[in-house]
Amino acid sequence: MKKLSESLPARLLIGVIAGAVLGMLIPQESTLPFAGAVVNLVGTAKYILGQIINFCVPLIIIGFIAPSITKLGSNATRLLGVAIMIAYASSVLAALMSMGAGYAIIPHLSFASAAEEGANLPVPFELAIPQIMPVMSALVFSILLGLATVWTRAKTIAAILEEFQKIVLDIVTRVIIPILPVFIATTFYQLGWNGSITKQLPVFLLAILIVMVGHYIWLAVLYGVSGAYAGRSALEVVKHYGPAYLTAVGTMSSAATLAVALQCAHRSRNLRGDMVDFGIPLFANIHLCGSVLTEVFFCMTVSQVLYGELPKPGTMLLFCVLLAVFAIGAPGVPGGTVMASLGLIAGAGSILGFDETGRGLMLAIFALQDSFGTACNVTGDGALTLILTGYAEKHHIEQGDSPLA
């Protein structure tokens, strides 16, 4: 029972169920004497928790993007550059595939648009917590700060950024993650309270199934391309990844799965040992194709459900390109990708402009399937390592040479 209470998916699922049930027991038209007090309490909690999450977004961006640039830049070599490029290409192409599927599939699904029927909870007490800077300012600042630190070889700043990253990671794990189940519960209370939960929940469950199919399609593409490029059997690589896939499903963390992923990759005779030792730990932190694919499709689904329309193609294209950048700097912890990219999704000035309800839905449905997105990320790392193996052989990088030499 203790393990169940410590499981993030379990806590999120409890939040979803508890919020939805309470919302249906005390609906908008309820005449119960305490109904008004409950609604006001939940509305205030939803607002304040949303403000806290929103405040942390620029900190998360700076804390993960800037140090990631300094770490990669300090070891910048040709092989490292290739690894970063193929990881980014995999993520952005997965995002574009998901975007195409969204435009092709979502208009044909049956939606009950909350843009017409969903009322917002009253907020009798507002505690505004402004961000320290706009989200796009934080992104540009992070990129410039990281690059300038590398250019000037500012070791002190690099060390400070690394410490700041640890601080922000603790904020995520000790503050954001613990309040997520409560915030999600308030979001689903609102959906139950205004009567839209029974019409919207089946849509999200269907979206999760569609996304899981997308994971397997993208893995097939990755392994097909990697095998063709390296001239080796990709099936021989992927057949060893069962334990890593199952571990990722259980942990929801690329970082926690790293040891098992290394064991699985080393069992393959088609992957060079030096490329495994170099590529697998690197890709565990920068290659998040499954999470990116998932987030794109879910963003389009939430937009259709809550606001009655899909984002414009140009908006989604920009979102996909930037989301893949955010994924490179995202932490390898449960929900790391969506947390790192919240600034692209929600709030004034963001690309998609979701409100607090939209952000809550994104956090909920993303977290509920995050196990399978992480498993896709981890399994895809084997395909990229196969590409590195092929690249090393084509460019006569001898076995045993240090990739960072």
C-alpha positions as CSV (number, residue, x, y, z in Angstrom):
1,M,0.0,0.0,0.0
2,K,2.9,2.3,0.8
3,K,4.4,1.7,-2.7
4,L,1.1,2.5,-4.3
5,S,0.9,5.8,-2.4
6,E,4.4,6.7,-3.5
7,S,3.7,6.0,-7.2
8,L,3.1,9.2,-9.2
9,P,0.7,7.5,-11.7
10,A,-1.3,6.1,-8.9
11,R,-1.5,9.5,-7.1
12,L,-2.5,11.2,-10.4
13,L,-5.1,8.6,-11.1
14,I,-6.5,9.0,-7.6
15,G,-6.6,12.8,-8.2
16,V,-8.4,12.4,-11.4
17,I,-11.1,10.0,-10.0
18,A,-11.5,11.9,-6.7
19,G,-11.9,15.3,-8.5
20,A,-14.3,14.0,-11.1
21,V,-16.5,12.1,-8.6
22,L,-16.7,15.1,-6.2
23,G,-17.5,17.4,-9.1
24,M,-20.4,15.1,-10.2
25,L,-21.6,14.8,-6.6
26,I,-21.6,18.6,-6.1
27,P,-22.5,19.9,-9.6
28,Q,-22.9,23.4,-10.8
29,E,-26.7,23.4,-10.0
30,S,-26.3,21.7,-6.6
31,T,-28.6,23.1,-3.8
32,L,-26.6,21.5,-1.0
33,P,-26.0,24.0,1.8
34,F,-22.2,23.5,1.8
35,A,-21.9,23.4,-2.1
36,G,-20.9,27.0,-2.4
37,A,-18.1,26.7,0.2
38,V,-16.7,23.6,-1.6
39,V,-16.8,25.2,-5.0
40,N,-15.1,28.4,-3.7
41,L,-12.4,26.3,-1.9
42,V,-11.6,24.2,-4.9
43,G,-11.6,27.2,-7.2
44,T,-9.2,29.1,-5.0
45,A,-6.9,26.0,-4.6
46,K,-6.9,25.5,-8.4
47,Y,-6.0,29.2,-9.0
48,I,-3.2,29.3,-6.4
49,L,-1.6,26.0,-7.4
50,G,-1.8,27.1,-11.0
51,Q,0.0,30.3,-10.1
52,I,2.8,28.4,-8.3
53,I,3.3,26.1,-11.3
54,N,3.2,29.0,-13.7
55,F,5.8,30.9,-11.6
56,C,8.2,27.9,-11.8
57,V,8.2,27.6,-15.6
58,P,10.9,30.2,-16.3
59,L,13.0,28.8,-13.6
60,I,12.7,25.3,-15.1
61,I,13.6,26.6,-18.5
62,I,16.7,28.4,-17.3
63,G,17.6,25.6,-14.9
64,F,17.6,22.9,-17.6
65,I,18.4,24.5,-21.0
66,A,21.4,26.7,-20.0
67,P,23.3,24.0,-18.1
68,S,22.6,21.4,-20.8
69,I,24.3,23.7,-23.4
70,T,27.3,24.2,-21.2
71,K,27.7,20.5,-20.6
72,L,27.4,19.6,-24.2
73,G,29.5,22.5,-25.4
74,S,32.4,21.7,-23.1
75,N,32.8,18.3,-24.8
76,A,31.9,19.5,-28.3
77,T,33.3,17.0,-30.8
78,R,32.2,15.8,-34.2
79,L,30.7,12.6,-32.8
80,L,28.9,14.5,-30.0
81,G,27.5,16.9,-32.6
82,V,26.2,14.0,-34.7
83,A,24.6,12.5,-31.6
84,I,22.8,15.8,-30.8
85,M,21.7,16.3,-34.4
86,I,20.2,12.9,-34.7
87,A,18.5,13.1,-31.3
88,Y,16.9,16.5,-32.3
89,A,16.0,15.2,-35.7
90,S,14.3,12.1,-34.2
91,S,12.3,14.3,-31.8
92,V,11.3,17.0,-34.3
93,L,10.3,14.5,-37.0
94,A,8.3,12.5,-34.4
95,A,6.5,15.7,-33.4
96,L,5.8,16.5,-37.1
97,M,4.4,13.0,-37.7
98,S,2.2,13.5,-34.6
99,M,1.1,16.9,-35.9
100,G,0.1,15.4,-39.2
101,A,-1.8,12.6,-37.5
102,G,-3.6,15.2,-35.3
103,Y,-4.8,17.2,-38.3
104,A,-5.9,13.9,-40.1
105,I,-7.5,12.2,-37.1
106,I,-8.8,14.7,-34.6
107,P,-11.4,16.4,-36.8
108,H,-13.1,13.1,-37.4
109,L,-13.4,12.3,-33.7
110,S,-16.6,13.0,-31.8
111,F,-16.0,16.0,-29.5
112,A,-18.2,17.9,-27.1
113,S,-16.5,21.2,-27.1
114,A,-16.0,22.8,-23.7
115,A,-15.7,26.1,-25.4
116,E,-19.6,26.1,-25.5
117,E,-20.6,24.4,-22.3
118,G,-17.8,24.4,-19.7
119,A,-18.0,27.0,-17.0
120,N,-15.0,28.0,-14.9
121,L,-14.9,27.7,-11.2
122,P,-15.3,30.9,-9.2
123,V,-12.2,32.2,-7.5
124,P,-13.2,34.3,-4.5
125,F,-9.6,34.8,-3.4
126,E,-6.8,35.5,-5.9
127,L,-3.1,35.3,-4.9
128,A,-1.3,36.4,-8.1
129,I,2.3,35.2,-8.3
130,P,3.9,36.8,-11.4
131,Q,6.7,35.0,-13.3
132,I,10.2,36.5,-12.9
133,M,10.3,36.9,-16.7
134,P,8.2,35.9,-19.7
135,V,8.7,32.4,-21.0
136,M,10.2,33.3,-24.4
137,S,12.6,35.7,-22.6
138,A,13.6,32.8,-20.4
139,L,14.3,30.6,-23.4
140,V,16.4,33.2,-25.2
141,F,18.2,34.1,-22.0
142,S,19.0,30.4,-21.4
143,I,20.3,29.8,-24.9
144,L,22.5,32.9,-24.9
145,L,23.8,32.3,-21.4
146,G,24.7,28.7,-22.2
147,L,26.4,29.6,-25.4
148,A,28.3,32.6,-23.9
149,T,29.5,30.4,-21.0
150,V,31.0,27.9,-23.5
151,W,32.5,30.7,-25.7
152,T,34.2,32.4,-22.8
153,R,35.0,29.1,-21.0
154,A,33.5,30.6,-17.9
155,K,34.1,27.7,-15.5
156,T,32.6,29.5,-12.5
157,I,29.4,30.3,-14.3
158,A,29.2,26.8,-15.6
159,A,29.5,25.4,-12.1
160,I,26.9,27.9,-10.8
161,L,24.5,26.8,-13.6
162,E,25.1,23.1,-12.7
163,E,24.2,23.9,-9.1
164,F,21.2,25.9,-10.2
165,Q,20.0,22.9,-12.2
166,K,20.1,20.8,-9.1
167,I,18.2,23.4,-7.2
168,V,15.5,23.6,-9.9
169,L,15.3,19.8,-10.1
170,D,14.6,19.7,-6.4
171,I,11.9,22.3,-6.8
172,V,10.3,20.1,-9.5
173,T,10.5,16.9,-7.4
174,R,9.7,18.4,-4.0
175,V,7.2,21.1,-4.9
176,I,5.7,20.7,-8.4
177,I,5.4,16.9,-8.5
178,P,3.7,16.7,-5.0
179,I,1.1,19.4,-5.8
180,L,0.3,18.0,-9.3
181,P,-2.2,15.4,-8.1
182,V,-4.1,18.1,-6.1
183,F,-4.0,20.5,-9.1
184,I,-5.2,17.8,-11.4
185,A,-8.0,16.8,-9.0
186,T,-9.2,20.5,-9.0
187,T,-9.2,20.4,-12.8
188,F,-11.2,17.3,-13.0
189,Y,-13.5,18.6,-10.3
190,Q,-14.3,21.5,-12.6
191,L,-15.0,19.1,-15.5
192,G,-17.4,17.1,-13.3
193,W,-18.9,20.3,-11.8
194,N,-19.8,21.8,-15.1
195,G,-21.0,18.5,-16.6
196,S,-18.4,18.0,-19.3
197,I,-16.4,15.0,-17.8
198,T,-18.6,12.3,-19.2
199,K,-18.3,13.7,-22.7
200,Q,-14.6,14.5,-22.6
201,L,-13.0,11.6,-20.8
202,P,-13.6,9.0,-23.5
203,V,-11.9,11.3,-26.0
204,F,-8.8,11.5,-23.9
205,L,-8.7,7.7,-23.4
206,L,-9.0,7.3,-27.2
207,A,-6.2,9.9,-27.6
208,I,-3.9,7.8,-25.3
209,L,-4.5,4.7,-27.4
210,I,-3.8,6.6,-30.6
211,V,-0.6,8.0,-29.2
212,M,0.6,4.5,-28.1
213,V,0.1,3.3,-31.7
214,G,2.1,6.3,-32.8
215,H,5.0,5.2,-30.5
216,Y,5.3,1.9,-32.2
217,I,5.1,3.4,-35.7
218,W,7.9,5.8,-34.9
219,L,10.1,3.1,-33.4
220,A,9.6,1.1,-36.6
221,V,10.7,4.1,-38.6
222,L,13.7,4.7,-36.4
223,Y,14.9,1.2,-36.4
224,G,14.3,0.9,-40.2
225,V,16.3,4.0,-40.9
226,S,19.1,3.1,-38.5
227,G,19.4,-0.5,-39.9
228,A,19.6,0.8,-43.4
229,Y,22.2,3.4,-42.6
230,A,24.4,1.1,-40.5
231,G,24.0,-1.9,-42.8
232,R,23.2,-4.1,-39.8
233,S,20.0,-5.8,-38.6
234,A,18.0,-3.5,-36.5
235,L,15.8,-6.4,-35.3
236,E,18.9,-7.9,-33.6
237,V,19.2,-4.7,-31.6
238,V,15.6,-4.2,-30.6
239,K,15.0,-7.8,-29.6
240,H,17.2,-7.2,-26.5
241,Y,15.2,-4.1,-25.4
242,G,12.4,-5.9,-23.6
243,P,13.7,-5.5,-20.1
244,A,14.5,-1.8,-20.7
245,Y,11.0,-1.2,-22.1
246,L,9.3,-2.8,-19.1
247,T,11.6,-1.0,-16.6
248,A,10.7,2.3,-18.3
249,V,7.0,1.5,-18.1
250,G,7.5,0.9,-14.4
251,T,9.7,3.9,-13.5
252,M,8.5,6.6,-15.9
253,S,12.1,7.8,-16.0
254,S,14.8,7.5,-18.6
255,A,17.4,8.2,-15.9
256,A,16.1,5.4,-13.7
257,T,16.1,3.0,-16.6
258,L,19.7,3.9,-17.7
259,A,21.4,0.9,-16.1
260,V,19.0,-1.6,-17.6
261,A,19.2,0.1,-21.0
262,L,23.0,-0.2,-21.0
263,Q,22.8,-3.9,-20.2
264,C,20.3,-4.5,-23.0
265,A,22.4,-2.5,-25.6
266,H,25.6,-4.3,-24.6
267,R,23.9,-7.6,-25.4
268,S,23.5,-6.7,-29.0
269,R,26.3,-7.8,-31.3
270,N,25.4,-5.1,-33.8
271,L,26.2,-2.2,-31.5
272,R,29.8,-1.3,-30.8
273,G,30.6,-1.3,-27.1
274,D,32.3,2.2,-27.1
275,M,29.3,3.7,-28.9
276,V,26.9,2.1,-26.4
277,D,28.9,3.5,-23.4
278,F,28.9,6.9,-25.1
279,G,25.5,7.0,-26.8
280,I,23.1,5.4,-24.3
281,P,23.7,7.7,-21.3
282,L,23.7,10.8,-23.6
283,F,20.5,9.8,-25.4
284,A,18.8,9.0,-22.1
285,N,19.0,12.8,-21.4
286,I,18.5,14.4,-24.8
287,H,16.4,11.9,-26.9
288,L,12.7,12.1,-25.9
289,C,10.9,11.2,-29.2
290,G,8.1,9.4,-27.5
291,S,7.3,12.1,-25.0
292,V,7.4,14.8,-27.8
293,L,5.1,12.8,-30.1
294,T,2.7,12.4,-27.2
295,E,2.7,16.0,-26.1
296,V,2.0,17.3,-29.7
297,F,-1.0,15.1,-30.2
298,F,-2.4,15.7,-26.7
299,C,-2.0,19.5,-27.1
300,M,-4.0,19.3,-30.3
301,T,-6.7,17.2,-28.6
302,V,-7.0,19.5,-25.6
303,S,-7.2,22.5,-27.9
304,Q,-10.1,20.9,-29.8
305,V,-11.9,19.8,-26.7
306,L,-11.6,23.0,-24.6
307,Y,-11.5,25.7,-27.3
308,G,-13.4,24.1,-30.2
309,E,-10.6,24.3,-32.8
310,L,-7.2,23.0,-33.6
311,P,-4.2,25.4,-33.5
312,K,-3.1,26.9,-36.8
313,P,-0.6,24.8,-38.8
314,G,2.0,27.6,-38.5
315,T,1.6,27.7,-34.8
316,M,1.9,24.0,-34.4
317,L,5.0,23.9,-36.6
318,L,6.7,26.5,-34.4
319,F,5.6,24.5,-31.3
320,C,7.1,21.3,-32.7
321,V,10.5,22.9,-33.5
322,L,10.8,24.5,-30.1
323,L,9.4,21.5,-28.2
324,A,12.2,19.4,-29.6
325,V,14.7,22.0,-28.3
326,F,13.1,21.9,-24.9
327,A,13.2,18.1,-24.9
328,I,17.0,18.1,-25.2
329,G,17.2,20.1,-21.9
330,A,14.3,18.3,-20.1
331,P,15.2,16.3,-17.0
332,G,15.0,12.5,-17.2
333,V,12.3,12.4,-14.4
334,P,8.6,11.5,-14.6
335,G,6.8,14.2,-16.6
336,G,10.1,16.0,-17.3
337,T,9.3,16.9,-20.9
338,V,5.9,18.4,-20.3
339,M,7.2,20.3,-17.2
340,A,10.1,21.8,-19.1
341,S,7.8,22.9,-22.0
342,L,4.9,24.3,-20.0
343,G,6.0,27.8,-21.1
344,L,5.2,26.8,-24.7
345,I,1.7,25.6,-23.8
346,A,0.0,27.7,-21.2
347,G,-0.2,31.4,-20.2
348,A,-0.3,34.7,-21.9
349,G,2.5,35.0,-24.5
350,S,2.9,31.3,-24.9
351,I,2.7,29.7,-28.3
352,L,-0.6,27.7,-27.6
353,G,-2.0,30.1,-25.0
354,F,-3.8,27.4,-22.9
355,D,-5.5,28.6,-19.7
356,E,-5.2,26.8,-16.4
357,T,-7.8,24.2,-17.3
358,G,-5.9,23.4,-20.5
359,R,-2.6,23.2,-18.6
360,G,-4.2,20.9,-16.0
361,L,-5.6,18.6,-18.6
362,M,-2.3,18.4,-20.4
363,L,-0.5,17.5,-17.2
364,A,-3.1,14.9,-16.3
365,I,-3.3,13.0,-19.6
366,F,0.4,13.3,-20.3
367,A,1.3,11.9,-16.9
368,L,-1.2,9.1,-17.1
369,Q,0.5,7.7,-20.2
370,D,4.1,8.9,-19.4
371,S,5.2,5.3,-18.8
372,F,4.8,4.4,-22.4
373,G,6.3,7.6,-23.7
374,T,9.4,7.0,-21.6
375,A,9.5,3.4,-22.9
376,C,9.5,4.7,-26.4
377,N,12.3,7.2,-25.6
378,V,14.5,4.5,-24.1
379,T,13.9,1.9,-26.8
380,G,14.5,4.5,-29.5
381,D,18.0,5.2,-28.0
382,G,19.1,1.8,-29.3
383,A,18.3,2.9,-32.9
384,L,20.3,6.1,-32.5
385,T,23.2,4.1,-31.1
386,L,23.1,1.9,-34.1
387,I,23.3,5.1,-36.3
388,L,26.4,6.1,-34.2
389,T,27.9,2.7,-34.8
390,G,27.4,3.0,-38.5
391,Y,28.8,6.6,-38.5
392,A,31.9,5.5,-36.6
393,E,32.6,2.7,-39.0
394,K,32.0,4.8,-42.1
395,H,34.4,7.5,-40.8
396,H,37.0,5.0,-39.6
397,I,36.7,5.8,-35.9
398,E,38.6,2.9,-34.4
399,Q,37.1,0.7,-31.6
400,G,38.3,1.9,-28.2
401,D,38.9,5.5,-29.3
402,S,37.3,7.9,-26.8
403,P,34.3,9.6,-28.4
404,L,35.2,12.8,-26.5
405,A,38.9,12.8,-27.4
